[in-house]
Amino acid sequence: MPFSPVKNIEQQILQTFTVSRQFLDKQLTQLGNHIRALFYEYGITIPRSKIALKGALTERNDLPEVLLPLVNVLKAQYQQIEQSLNKVTKNLELLVSQNEQCQRVIALEGVGVLGAAGLPPANAVSTVLLRKVK
């Protein structure tokens, strides 16, 4: 069984931010789907976009009055997760911009900030180069 190389602290930090960002993104999607399902139970359909969901949460709708406090709680939670996701993304972009190895990977065509942060640290450049050659 081959062992993976030990990560340095900078690589661990990048991995922590990447995994945490993925977690928050997944939470945001789950909550958005939950809110859409709640509205659908009452005959209100919301298209699959963040803009449509935000619009439905701010507009007056045909939900029973007793559900409005719950909708407000879900709306506040959605906004909080979205703000947290944006903060983590900005921090990750800052870390990637300061990482020499990530900058070399970003210089390649088709690789962005999130892609560079998510590549395995030891083989990041060689993996992308091999794909480019094939």
Order of alpha helices (4+ residues) and beta strands (2+ residues): alpha-alpha-alpha-alpha-alpha-alpha
